Every structure is written in C-alpha cells, then in structure tokens.
C-alpha cells in the first residue's frame, strides 16, 4: 500500500502500512502541526495486510470529516 498524505491549512496526517522489526503488520500514523515541529505518532497493530484496507478506510473517513484533504 502506498503512503497516504492528508493536510489542512494548519495540520498534517500521514498513514503508512509497514512491517515492524518483529514481522508484525502495523499502520503508522504520523500527525501534527504544519507550523511548528510538534509531531505525534500512533501505531495500530493489525493481524494481516488484508485487514489494513478496512482500518485505513476508517482513519481516512474520520480525517475527511475533520476537513483534511489528500495531497
């Protein structure tokens, strides 16, 4: 899956599905302010790459509801 970048005028959100060091499938969500170096990271463990699409679709829906746009 390709990384997803979303922004508002003041914030950004980056979503990427990767394998961690233990071989588990995780979704890494980086988000924060575009104006200052105020970054956060949220990691969601999923059972398989097949489950990634459903989780990412849920995250994207919430971000779109909060005014984010795709880059």
Helices and strands as residue ranges (DSSP letters): E 4-7, E 11-19, E 25-33, E 39-46, H 49-65, E 69-70
